[in-house]
């Protein structure tokens, strides 16, 4: 069984080289151009939903959403690459768009557990690994007061605040992947010089709530296929509110337009039926092609937690190549049961 994922990777790579219609080096470049994202009027809270204060800077709508308040701290650049979409007060503020007011990582995670029932840890992407994270997709929306219409608010998918300078494009609406950060047992030196073993919640060290670049200890991982490097990411200054603007980040569970099930050998299917490339391409064209208007441009790939992560890499490449052939802008995200 250990050889099957490697064989599948080699097979997919071989198939990719035979598809001369796309750039083998980076299938993202072959995806069709989309209209530039623009802020829209923020939707009113649905009737019957009650916003409850959970902690300073943290609100919840039980069973529906988590709201974290903060402010914009970077509305352009940075030159050396953007790593974080939102961090806590003493996090990576030199390469983040939003600084949040939540007091600490424990409180932030507790809000997601209390409001959305997210108790388990996902599988993060180690730094610079290029491995897709595995977890649970959440829509993330940035809201702020409309400066031209008092009492009204504007909203935009948080992923659209990110621009890929190497592609000269910003991103459409994509879900971020909740992995819950992680607890690690660390050996440290005590005051007496002797080793002491501590369990540490890593989010309280990194303070990265939502990331763009691979970071294993973030609460929500990046959905971007090229997140193994941060050099090409920057703020989409065309739509980002100015620095110091008060904002809300709204997190909610999301059902994506298409969910595929990935077997241990990398085959993909729906309802127990394995699908070939032609069938997958047709599905991607139907759900995400020129005639489609999906609220999220991601396809969920449900994975067996015991399966090899190399298979995810091959599946991501395969689906990107098929999406380009289908003229459909869509990227895969990897979902746990």
C-alpha positions as CSV (number, residue, x, y, z in Angstrom):
1,X,0.0,0.0,0.0
2,X,2.8,2.4,0.7
3,X,3.8,2.3,-3.0
4,X,0.4,3.2,-4.3
5,X,0.4,6.9,-3.5
6,X,3.9,7.2,-5.1
7,X,2.7,5.4,-8.2
8,X,-0.3,7.6,-8.4
9,X,1.8,10.7,-8.1
10,X,4.0,9.5,-11.0
11,X,1.0,8.7,-13.1
12,X,-0.6,12.1,-12.6
13,X,2.7,13.8,-13.3
14,X,3.0,11.9,-16.5
15,X,-0.5,12.8,-17.5
16,X,0.2,16.4,-16.8
17,X,3.2,16.5,-19.1
18,X,0.9,15.2,-21.9
19,X,-1.5,18.1,-21.5
20,X,0.2,20.7,-23.7
21,X,-2.7,23.1,-23.3
22,X,-1.7,24.1,-19.8
23,X,1.6,25.1,-18.2
24,X,2.9,22.1,-16.5
25,X,5.0,24.3,-14.1
26,X,2.0,26.0,-12.5
27,X,-1.6,25.0,-13.4
28,X,-2.9,28.1,-11.6
29,X,-1.6,30.2,-14.5
30,X,-3.9,28.3,-16.9
31,X,-7.1,29.0,-14.9
32,X,-9.4,31.5,-16.7
33,X,-9.4,35.1,-15.6
34,X,-12.3,36.2,-13.4
35,X,-13.8,39.7,-12.9
36,X,-12.0,41.6,-10.2
37,X,-13.7,41.1,-6.8
38,X,-15.4,44.2,-5.3
39,X,-16.9,44.9,-1.9
40,X,-20.7,44.5,-1.6
41,X,-23.3,45.7,0.9
42,X,-23.0,43.5,4.0
43,X,-25.9,41.2,4.5
44,X,-28.1,41.8,7.5
45,X,-28.1,39.2,10.3
46,X,-30.9,36.7,9.5
47,X,-34.0,36.9,11.6
48,X,-33.8,34.8,14.7
49,X,-30.1,34.9,15.0
50,X,-28.7,36.5,18.2
51,X,-25.2,37.8,18.5
52,X,-23.7,37.0,21.9
53,X,-20.6,38.5,23.5
54,X,-18.1,35.7,24.2
55,X,-15.0,37.7,25.2
56,X,-13.4,41.1,24.4
57,X,-13.3,41.2,20.6
58,X,-15.1,37.9,20.2
59,X,-18.8,37.4,19.5
60,X,-20.7,34.2,18.5
61,X,-24.0,33.3,17.0
62,X,-24.5,29.8,18.4
63,X,-24.5,27.1,15.7
64,X,-23.9,29.7,13.0
65,X,-20.9,31.9,13.1
66,X,-18.0,33.4,15.0
67,X,-17.2,37.2,14.8
68,X,-13.7,38.6,15.6
69,X,-13.3,42.3,15.7
70,X,-10.1,44.2,15.0
71,X,-8.6,46.7,12.6
72,X,-6.7,46.9,9.3
73,X,-2.9,47.3,9.9
74,X,-1.6,46.9,6.3
75,X,-3.4,47.9,3.1
76,X,-0.6,47.4,0.6
77,X,2.5,45.3,0.1
78,X,4.6,44.1,1.9
79,X,7.5,43.9,-0.5
80,X,8.9,40.7,1.0
81,X,5.6,38.8,0.9
82,X,2.4,38.5,2.9
83,X,2.0,35.6,5.4
84,X,-1.0,36.3,7.6
85,X,-4.5,37.5,7.0
86,X,-5.3,38.1,10.7
87,X,-3.3,37.8,13.8
88,X,-3.6,38.6,17.5
89,X,-2.2,41.8,19.0
90,X,1.4,40.7,19.4
91,X,1.5,38.4,16.3
92,X,3.2,38.9,12.9
93,X,1.9,42.4,12.5
94,X,4.6,43.3,10.1
95,X,3.1,40.8,7.5
96,X,-0.6,40.7,8.4
97,X,-3.6,42.5,7.1
98,X,-5.7,42.6,10.2
99,X,-4.9,42.8,13.9
100,X,-7.6,41.2,16.1
101,X,-8.7,42.2,19.6
102,X,-9.3,38.7,21.0
103,X,-7.2,38.3,24.1
104,X,-5.4,35.0,23.3
105,X,-5.4,31.9,21.3
106,X,-7.2,29.8,23.8
107,X,-10.1,32.2,23.8
108,X,-10.3,32.3,20.0
109,X,-10.3,28.5,19.7
110,X,-12.9,28.2,22.5
111,X,-15.2,30.5,20.5
112,X,-15.1,28.2,17.5
113,X,-15.7,25.2,19.7
114,X,-18.6,26.8,21.5
115,X,-20.3,28.3,18.5
116,X,-19.5,25.8,15.7
117,X,-18.7,22.6,17.5
118,X,-15.2,22.4,16.1
119,X,-13.5,20.4,18.8
120,X,-11.0,18.2,16.9
121,X,-7.6,19.3,15.5
122,X,-7.1,19.1,11.8
123,X,-3.8,18.4,10.0
124,X,-1.9,21.6,9.3
125,X,0.6,22.4,6.6
126,X,4.1,22.4,7.9
127,X,6.0,25.7,7.0
128,X,7.0,25.9,3.4
129,X,5.9,22.3,2.8
130,X,3.5,22.9,-0.1
131,X,1.2,20.2,1.5
132,X,-2.5,21.0,1.6
133,X,-3.9,21.4,5.1
134,X,-6.7,19.0,6.1
135,X,-9.6,20.2,8.2
136,X,-13.0,21.9,7.9
137,X,-13.8,24.7,5.5
138,X,-15.2,28.0,6.8
139,X,-16.2,31.0,4.8
140,X,-14.4,34.1,6.1
141,X,-15.8,37.5,5.3
142,X,-14.4,41.0,6.2
143,X,-16.9,43.7,7.1
144,X,-16.5,47.4,7.8
145,X,-18.5,50.6,7.9
146,X,-19.4,52.1,4.6
147,X,-17.7,55.5,4.6
148,X,-20.2,56.9,2.1
149,X,-23.4,55.5,3.7
150,X,-23.7,56.0,7.5
151,X,-25.2,53.0,9.2
152,X,-24.4,50.6,6.3
153,X,-21.5,48.2,6.1
154,X,-19.5,46.7,3.2
155,X,-18.3,43.1,3.0
156,X,-15.8,41.1,0.9
157,X,-14.6,37.6,1.0
158,X,-11.4,37.6,3.0
159,X,-9.5,35.6,0.4
160,X,-10.1,38.4,-2.1
161,X,-7.9,40.7,0.0
162,X,-5.0,38.6,-1.2
163,X,-3.3,39.2,-4.5
164,X,-0.8,37.0,-6.3
165,X,1.7,39.4,-7.8
166,X,3.3,36.6,-9.9
167,X,0.0,36.0,-11.6
168,X,-1.1,39.6,-11.5
169,X,-4.4,38.5,-10.1
170,X,-6.4,38.7,-6.9
171,X,-8.3,35.7,-5.6
172,X,-12.0,35.0,-5.7
173,X,-14.0,33.8,-2.7
174,X,-12.3,30.8,-1.1
175,X,-12.9,29.1,2.3
176,X,-10.1,28.9,4.8
177,X,-9.4,25.6,6.5
178,X,-10.0,25.3,10.2
179,X,-7.3,23.1,11.7
180,X,-7.5,24.3,15.3
181,X,-3.8,25.0,15.8
182,X,-2.3,22.2,18.0
183,X,-1.0,21.3,21.4
184,X,2.6,20.2,21.6
185,X,4.6,18.7,24.4
186,X,7.9,20.6,24.6
187,X,11.1,20.0,26.6
188,X,12.3,23.2,28.1
189,X,14.9,24.2,30.7
190,X,13.5,25.2,34.1
191,X,14.9,27.8,36.4
192,X,17.0,25.2,38.1
193,X,18.6,24.2,34.8
194,X,16.8,20.9,34.7
195,X,14.7,19.8,31.7
196,X,10.9,20.3,32.2
197,X,8.2,19.0,30.0
198,X,5.3,21.3,29.2
199,X,2.2,21.0,27.0
200,X,1.8,24.2,25.1
201,X,-1.0,25.5,22.9
202,X,0.9,26.7,19.9
203,X,-1.5,29.4,18.9
204,X,-0.7,31.3,22.0
205,X,2.9,31.4,20.7
206,X,2.4,32.2,17.0
207,X,-0.8,34.2,17.4
208,X,-1.8,33.6,13.8
209,X,-5.5,33.2,13.5
210,X,-5.9,33.1,9.6
211,X,-2.9,32.5,7.4
212,X,-2.0,32.8,3.7
213,X,1.4,31.1,3.9
214,X,1.9,27.6,5.3
215,X,2.1,27.8,9.1
216,X,1.5,24.7,11.2
217,X,0.2,26.5,14.3
218,X,-2.4,28.8,12.8
219,X,-6.1,28.4,13.7
220,X,-7.2,28.5,10.1
221,X,-4.9,27.3,7.3
222,X,-4.5,28.8,3.8
223,X,-6.6,27.5,0.8
224,X,-4.2,28.9,-1.8
225,X,-2.4,26.2,-3.8
226,X,0.9,28.0,-3.8
227,X,1.1,28.7,-0.1
228,X,4.4,27.0,0.3
229,X,6.0,30.4,-0.4
230,X,4.9,33.8,0.7
231,X,7.0,36.0,-1.7
232,X,4.3,36.2,-4.3
233,X,1.4,37.3,-2.0
234,X,0.5,40.9,-1.3
235,X,-2.5,42.9,-0.1
236,X,-5.1,43.6,-2.8
237,X,-4.9,47.3,-2.2
238,X,-7.7,48.0,-4.7
239,X,-10.3,46.8,-2.3
240,X,-8.7,46.6,1.2
241,X,-10.0,49.2,3.6
242,X,-7.4,51.8,4.7
243,X,-5.1,51.1,7.6
244,X,-6.7,51.7,11.0
245,X,-10.2,50.9,9.7
246,X,-12.2,49.0,12.4
247,X,-13.3,45.6,10.9
248,X,-15.1,42.4,11.7
249,X,-14.1,39.0,10.5
250,X,-17.1,36.7,10.2
251,X,-16.5,32.9,10.1
252,X,-19.2,30.4,9.2
253,X,-19.5,26.8,8.1
254,X,-19.8,26.5,4.3
255,X,-21.1,23.7,2.0
256,X,-19.1,23.9,-1.2
257,X,-20.7,23.4,-4.6
258,X,-19.0,20.0,-5.1
259,X,-17.6,17.4,-2.8
260,X,-15.5,14.5,-4.1
261,X,-14.3,11.5,-2.0
262,X,-10.6,10.6,-2.4
263,X,-9.7,6.9,-2.0
264,X,-6.3,5.9,-0.5
265,X,-5.0,5.3,-4.1
266,X,-5.9,8.8,-5.1
267,X,-9.0,7.9,-7.2
268,X,-11.9,10.4,-6.9
269,X,-15.6,9.7,-6.8
270,X,-19.1,10.6,-5.7
271,X,-21.5,8.2,-4.0
272,X,-19.2,5.3,-4.2
273,X,-18.7,5.7,-8.0
274,X,-15.1,6.4,-9.2
275,X,-15.0,9.1,-11.8
276,X,-12.5,9.5,-14.6
277,X,-10.9,12.7,-15.9
278,X,-13.7,13.4,-18.5
279,X,-16.4,13.1,-15.9
280,X,-14.5,15.2,-13.4
281,X,-13.9,17.9,-16.0
282,X,-17.6,18.0,-16.9
283,X,-18.5,18.4,-13.3
284,X,-16.0,21.2,-12.8
285,X,-17.3,23.0,-15.9
286,X,-20.9,22.6,-14.6
287,X,-20.3,23.9,-11.1
288,X,-17.6,26.4,-11.7
289,X,-17.4,27.2,-15.4
290,X,-18.3,30.3,-17.3
291,X,-22.1,29.9,-16.8
292,X,-21.8,29.2,-13.1
293,X,-21.8,31.7,-10.2
294,X,-20.6,29.7,-7.2
295,X,-20.4,31.5,-3.9
296,X,-17.1,29.8,-3.2
297,X,-14.7,28.7,-5.9
298,X,-13.4,25.6,-4.1
299,X,-14.1,21.9,-4.5
300,X,-14.1,19.8,-1.3
301,X,-12.0,16.7,-1.4
302,X,-13.0,14.4,1.5
303,X,-10.0,12.4,2.6
304,X,-9.4,9.4,4.8
305,X,-7.3,10.7,7.7
306,X,-5.0,7.6,7.4
307,X,-4.2,8.2,3.7
308,X,-0.8,9.5,2.5
309,X,-0.5,13.2,2.1
310,X,1.4,12.8,-1.1
311,X,-1.9,11.7,-2.6
312,X,-3.4,15.1,-1.8
313,X,-0.6,16.9,-3.7
314,X,-1.2,14.8,-6.7
315,X,-5.0,15.2,-6.5
316,X,-4.6,19.0,-6.2
317,X,-2.5,19.1,-9.4
318,X,-4.8,16.8,-11.2
319,X,-7.9,18.9,-10.4
320,X,-6.2,22.2,-11.3
321,X,-5.2,20.8,-14.7
322,X,-8.8,19.5,-15.3
323,X,-10.2,22.9,-14.1
324,X,-8.0,24.7,-16.6
325,X,-9.2,22.3,-19.4
326,X,-12.8,22.9,-18.3
327,X,-12.3,26.7,-18.2
328,X,-13.4,26.7,-14.6
329,X,-11.7,28.8,-11.9
330,X,-11.7,26.4,-8.9
331,X,-9.1,25.0,-6.5
332,X,-9.4,21.9,-4.2
333,X,-9.4,22.0,-0.5
334,X,-9.0,18.9,1.6
335,X,-11.7,18.1,4.2
336,X,-11.8,15.6,7.1
337,X,-14.9,13.6,8.0
